Amino acid sequence: MRVIMLAPPGAGKGTQGERIAARYQVPHIASGDIFRDEVARKTPLGERLRAYLAAGDLVPDELVLSVILDRVLAASRDDGGFVLDGFPRTLAQAQAAAKIARDTGASAQAVVYLDAPAEVLIERLSGRGENRADDSADVQRHRLEVYAQHTKPLIDYYTDRGILIRIDATPAVDEVSEQIFAALDAIDN
């Protein structure tokens, strides 16, 4: 199973991405986790990423592509699929990834779009309690603005490709998972 998770911050991409990966026994590739790990380890890449993450800004497309694409292609080849969480985030990333995926046979089978109203997202982000640098109220609002500007256009892009699955992300976690699994099981059969 090859799945892309698309959702605003706080909608549950990480939680649902992990559940999908476990169900279909494929790697969960979370760009945010990869980037935060690089920052924590103070690698040269981490130093380049630090300012973007702390401000809640998107990491530049070329940097994201250089970090993520090799992992995605390896997962598709070695593990039979992937769940992408936090990539792609822009139309340029999606188009570049789609071209490479077509050339290598690693195209996504589905894009799970977790939809939730802004007030629910802000409440969830405020209650995460993870003490992440990108969880302050100002950064949360900025992240939602960045999402609306750069990532939301992907909804139309994937709808036009016929692979977008819209899921209501406001119910309880297990109910959201059930909706996702029902939709993905229909594709996987």
Secondary structure, 3 states (H helix, E strand, C coil): CEEEEECCCCCCHHHHHHHHHHHHCCCEEEHHHHHHHHHHCCCHHHHHHHHHHHHCCCCCHHHHHHHHHHHHHHHHHHHCCEEEECCCCCHHHHHHHHHHHHHHCCCCCEEEEEECCHHHHHHHHHCCCCCCHHHCHHHHHHHHHHHHHHHCHHHHHHHHHCCEEEEECCCCHHHHHHHHHHHHHHHHC
